[in-house]
Amino acid sequence: MKKLSPILASVALLSAFSSGQVVEEIIARVNNQIITRSELARSKDQLKEEIKRQDPNKVDQVFGEREKDILRDLIDQQLLLDKAKDLELSADTDLIKQLDQMRKDMKLDSLEALEKEAEKQGISWEDFRQQQKNQILTRKVIGEEVGAHLAMTKEEAEKFYEEHKAEMEQPEYIRLSEILVAPKTTTPSITPAPDPNTPAIAASQPIDDPVALAAAQAKANELLKQIRDGADFQEVAKKSSDGPSAADGGTLGMFKRGQLAKELEDKTFSMKAGDVSDVIRTKQGWVILKVDDHQMAGIPPLKDAMPKIQDALYYQKLQPALRAYLTKLREDAYIKIAAGYVDSGRSANQTEPIETAAVKEGDAKKLEKKRKKKLGIL
């Protein structure tokens, strides 16, 4: 169903800086929002940087293939953001979590440090937060409106498995979690403190205080007894582990053969998924290890490969389903593209809006607002 008020596009000019004339052009209107030429240029620059990080030798080639869809993608995003408003979706809580995760991944100690990193890349903190928020909202819309309606049959999964067996071959690996009990020694030490991001099983600084070691061993044995009696490993790790992984329930991640010390490799690679080790002495204290997963080398059986197959089929089906959904959104929206620009996602059934003086005036106000925001006036 068409929106009640026709929204129109125009090409508007603004005087921006006292030192000279800066021309800003509205290149597209999507419902009651505008896309400017500078936003298109910024998206092009971001795409080039992304390609450069992935493969510096193919920047020109890949950019040439994808440049034609940049305006389409900007329009897609605005359509999805409009839909998020219609669905009354919120991203505030998710934004806080996402920014904090980015901070952790970049090993920064505060959001202020993350803000400085964003500004180093030439983007204001407000714009950076808005970009992240927009990504969250568009993902939510796609998940609810498109992804939730995708179905995969058992036959499709089996067919995919047979066709991609060679790609699924993998080395043997395990996934580990730990509970570390570090000795609480009072003996002065001239050795540097261990890296807080280093797992206990990879620590390099020994602790030799016999009293502290004995106390730590006793505590580790008590924690192991609790686990053997039915306590949840993850919860015990969160409450009692001294390792940097405690907040994540002791999760250490995946290890292939050759990545652990020989003694630890021999112990853990002989265990099955779900097994918990005895208390083990490491250079950082006493550790209890749990094998969360143990995959043997070779091609995994269908049941083990099913999660990856489902993900692959989901994304295989998602792209055409998403494009069909965006085409429908285009047909229900008012979109106007300025002369000389092309929306590669355009539907033949789109409605061309009619210009009015009120819309032109509204466009000029929106451009002025964007200009002030860019200059930090707002």
C-alpha positions in Angstrom: 0.0 0.0 0.0 1.4 3.4 -1.0 2.3 6.0 1.7 -0.3 8.7 2.1 2.0 11.7 1.5 4.0 11.8 -1.8 7.7 12.5 -1.0 9.6 14.3 -3.7 13.2 14.8 -4.7 15.1 17.8 -5.9 18.6 19.0 -6.5 19.5 21.7 -4.0 22.5 24.0 -3.6 23.8 25.4 -0.3 26.5 27.9 0.7 28.5 26.1 3.4 31.7 27.9 4.3 32.5 31.6 4.6 35.8 30.9 2.8 34.1 29.7 -0.3 31.2 28.0 -2.0 30.7 24.3 -1.3 28.1 22.7 -3.5 26.0 19.9 -1.9 23.7 17.9 -4.0 20.7 15.7 -3.1 21.1 12.7 -5.4 18.2 10.6 -4.0 15.1 10.9 -1.8 13.8 7.9 0.0 10.4 8.6 1.6 11.2 11.6 3.8 15.0 11.1 3.9 17.7 12.4 1.6 20.9 11.0 0.3 23.6 13.5 -0.6 26.5 13.4 -3.0 29.0 13.6 -0.2 27.4 10.6 1.5 27.8 8.7 -1.8 31.4 9.8 -2.0 32.1 8.7 1.6 30.5 5.3 0.8 32.8 4.9 -2.2 35.9 5.7 -0.1 34.8 3.2 2.6 34.3 0.5 -0.1 37.8 1.1 -1.5 39.3 0.9 2.0 37.5 -2.3 2.7 38.7 -3.9 -0.6 42.2 -2.7 0.1 42.2 -4.5 3.5 41.0 -7.7 1.9 43.2 -7.7 -1.3 45.4 -4.6 -2.0 46.2 -6.0 -5.5 42.5 -6.0 -6.7 41.2 -2.7 -5.5 40.5 -1.2 -9.0 39.1 -4.5 -10.4 36.7 -5.2 -7.4 35.7 -1.6 -6.9 34.8 -1.3 -10.6 32.5 -4.3 -10.2 30.8 -3.1 -7.1 30.7 0.7 -7.6 27.4 0.6 -9.6 25.6 -0.8 -6.5 26.8 1.7 -3.9 23.7 4.0 -4.4 21.5 1.0 -4.4 22.9 -0.1 -1.1 22.4 3.4 0.5 18.8 3.3 -0.7 18.4 -0.3 0.6 19.7 0.8 4.0 17.2 3.8 4.2 14.3 1.5 3.3 15.3 -0.9 6.0 15.7 1.8 8.6 12.2 3.1 7.7 10.9 -0.4 8.1 12.6 -0.6 11.5 10.6 2.5 12.6 7.4 0.9 11.3 8.2 -2.3 13.4 9.2 -0.1 16.4 12.5 -1.9 16.7 15.1 -0.6 19.1 18.9 -0.9 19.0 20.0 1.0 22.1 20.9 -2.0 24.3 22.4 -3.8 21.3 24.5 -0.8 20.5 26.1 -0.7 24.0 26.9 -4.4 23.7 28.3 -4.0 20.2 30.5 -1.0 21.1 31.8 -2.8 24.2 32.6 -5.9 22.2 34.5 -3.8 19.6 36.4 -2.2 22.5 37.4 -5.7 23.8 38.4 -7.0 20.3 40.6 -3.9 19.9 42.0 -4.4 23.4 41.0 -0.9 24.5 40.4 -0.2 28.1 37.5 2.3 27.7 34.8 3.6 25.3 36.7 6.9 25.3 39.7 5.1 23.8 37.3 3.6 21.1 36.0 7.1 20.4 39.6 8.3 19.8 40.2 5.4 17.5 37.1 6.4 15.5 38.2 10.0 15.3 41.6 8.9 14.0 39.8 7.4 11.1 38.3 10.7 10.3 34.7 10.0 11.6 33.0 11.8 14.4 31.9 9.6 17.4 28.3 10.6 16.8 28.4 9.4 13.2 30.3 6.3 14.2 27.6 5.4 16.8 24.9 6.1 14.3 26.5 3.8 11.7 26.7 1.0 14.2 23.1 1.6 15.3 21.9 1.5 11.6 23.7 -1.8 11.1 22.0 -3.3 14.1 18.5 -2.1 13.0 18.9 -3.3 9.4 20.1 -6.7 10.7 17.0 -7.0 12.9 14.7 -6.1 10.0 16.3 -8.6 7.7 16.2 -11.3 10.5 12.5 -10.7 11.2 11.2 -9.9 7.8 13.3 -12.2 5.6 15.4 -14.7 7.5 12.6 -15.9 9.8 10.7 -17.1 6.7 13.5 -19.1 5.1 13.0 -22.9 5.3 15.6 -25.7 4.6 14.6 -29.3 3.9 16.5 -32.4 4.9 17.0 -33.2 1.2 18.6 -29.8 0.5 21.0 -30.3 3.4 22.0 -33.8 2.2 22.5 -32.5 -1.4 24.7 -29.6 -0.1 26.7 -32.1 2.0 27.4 -34.4 -0.9 28.4 -31.5 -3.2 30.7 -29.8 -0.7 32.4 -32.7 1.1 35.9 -31.8 0.0 35.5 -28.3 1.4 34.5 -29.7 4.8 37.6 -31.6 5.4 39.3 -30.4 8.6 42.2 -31.1 10.9 41.7 -32.6 14.4 40.9 -29.9 16.9 39.5 -29.4 20.4 37.7 -26.5 22.1 38.8 -25.9 25.7 37.6 -24.0 28.8 39.7 -23.5 31.9 39.4 -22.8 35.6 42.7 -21.3 36.9 43.6 -21.1 40.5 46.6 -18.8 40.9 48.7 -18.9 44.1 48.2 -15.8 46.3 51.8 -15.3 47.1 53.2 -12.6 49.3 56.7 -13.2 48.2 58.1 -10.2 46.3 58.8 -11.0 42.6 60.9 -9.2 40.0 59.3 -11.1 37.2 56.8 -9.1 35.1 53.0 -9.7 35.5 51.5 -12.1 33.0 49.7 -10.7 30.0 46.0 -10.5 31.0 45.1 -11.8 27.6 47.3 -14.9 27.8 45.5 -18.2 28.8 46.8 -19.9 31.8 47.8 -22.9 29.8 50.1 -20.7 27.7 51.6 -18.7 30.6 55.4 -18.4 30.8 56.1 -17.0 34.3 56.5 -19.7 37.0 55.4 -19.2 40.6 57.6 -21.0 43.2 56.1 -20.1 46.6 55.4 -23.6 48.1 52.9 -22.4 50.7 50.9 -20.4 48.1 51.1 -23.3 45.6 49.8 -25.8 48.2 46.8 -23.5 49.1 46.0 -23.0 45.4 46.2 -26.7 44.7 43.8 -27.4 47.6 41.3 -24.8 46.3 41.6 -26.3 42.8 40.9 -29.8 44.1 37.8 -28.5 45.9 36.5 -26.8 42.7 37.1 -30.0 40.8 35.1 -31.9 43.4 32.2 -29.5 43.0 32.2 -30.1 39.3 32.5 -33.8 39.6 29.5 -33.6 42.0 27.4 -31.8 39.3 28.3 -28.1 39.5 28.2 -26.3 36.2 31.8 -25.8 34.9 31.0 -22.4 33.3 29.4 -21.0 36.5 32.3 -22.2 38.6 34.7 -20.6 36.2 32.8 -17.3 36.4 32.8 -17.3 40.2 36.2 -18.8 41.1 38.7 -18.7 38.2 41.6 -16.4 38.3 42.1 -16.6 34.6 41.4 -13.7 32.1 38.7 -16.0 30.6 36.6 -16.1 33.8 34.1 -13.6 32.6 33.4 -15.8 29.6 32.9 -18.9 31.7 36.5 -20.0 31.1 36.2 -20.3 27.3 39.6 -20.4 25.7 38.7 -21.3 22.1 39.9 -23.8 19.5 43.3 -25.6 19.5 44.8 -27.8 16.8 47.6 -30.3 17.4 50.9 -28.5 17.9 49.4 -25.4 19.5 49.6 -26.6 23.1 52.5 -27.8 25.2 53.1 -31.5 24.6 51.9 -32.6 28.0 48.7 -30.7 27.7 48.1 -31.8 24.1 48.5 -35.5 25.2 46.0 -35.0 28.0 43.3 -33.0 26.2 43.4 -34.7 22.8 42.8 -38.0 24.5 39.6 -36.7 26.1 36.1 -36.7 24.6 33.7 -33.7 24.4 32.4 -32.9 27.8 35.3 -34.5 29.7 37.0 -32.5 32.5 40.7 -33.0 33.4 42.2 -33.5 36.8 44.0 -30.6 38.4 47.1 -29.7 36.3 50.1 -27.7 37.4 51.0 -24.9 35.0 53.5 -22.0 35.3 50.7 -19.7 36.4 49.1 -22.0 39.0 46.7 -24.9 39.0 44.3 -25.4 36.1 41.2 -27.5 35.4 40.5 -28.0 31.7 37.2 -29.0 30.0 37.0 -30.3 26.5 33.9 -28.5 25.1 34.3 -30.1 21.7 36.6 -32.6 20.0 36.5 -33.0 16.3 38.5 -35.7 14.6 40.5 -35.1 11.4 38.7 -35.7 8.1 35.2 -35.1 6.7 32.7 -34.7 9.6 29.5 -36.8 9.4 26.4 -35.1 8.2 24.9 -34.6 11.7 28.1 -32.8 12.9 28.3 -30.7 9.7 24.6 -29.8 9.9 25.0 -26.4 11.7 27.5 -25.2 9.1 25.3 -26.6 6.3 22.3 -24.8 7.6 24.3 -21.5 7.8 25.5 -21.9 4.3 22.1 -22.7 2.9 20.6 -19.8 4.9 23.0 -17.2 3.4 22.6 -18.9 0.0 18.8 -18.3 0.1 19.0 -15.0 2.0 20.4 -12.9 -0.8 17.7 -13.5 -3.5 15.0 -13.4 -0.8 16.3 -10.1 0.6 16.5 -8.6 -2.9 12.9 -9.6 -3.5 11.9 -8.0 -0.2 13.8 -4.8 -1.0 12.1 -4.6 -4.4 8.7 -4.8 -2.6 9.8 -2.0 -0.2 10.8 0.1 -3.2 7.4 -0.4 -4.8 5.7 0.8 -1.5 8.0 3.8 -1.1 8.5 7.1 -2.8 11.9 7.3 -4.3 13.4 9.9 -6.6 16.8 9.7 -8.2 18.6 12.9 -9.5 19.5 13.0 -13.2 22.9 11.3 -13.9 22.5 8.8 -11.1 21.3 5.2 -11.3 19.7 2.9 -8.7 20.7 -0.6 -9.8 18.0 -2.0 -7.6 15.1 -0.1 -9.1 11.8 -1.8 -9.6 9.8 -1.2 -12.8 6.7 -0.7 -10.5 8.2 2.2 -8.5 6.1 5.4 -8.2 7.7 8.6 -9.4 6.9 11.4 -7.0 5.9 14.9 -8.1 7.9 17.9 -6.9 6.4 20.7 -4.9 7.7 23.9 -3.4 7.2 22.5 0.1 9.4 19.5 -0.6 12.1 21.7 -2.0 12.1 23.9 1.1 12.2 20.7 3.2 15.2 19.4 1.3 17.1 22.7 1.9 16.4 22.5 5.6 17.6 18.9 5.7 20.8 19.8 3.9 21.4 22.7 6.2 20.9 20.4 9.2 23.4 17.9 7.8 25.9 20.7 7.1 25.7 22.0 10.7 26.0 18.4 12.1 29.1 17.9 10.0 30.6 21.1 11.2 29.8 20.3 14.8 27.3 23.1 15.2 24.5 20.8 16.2 
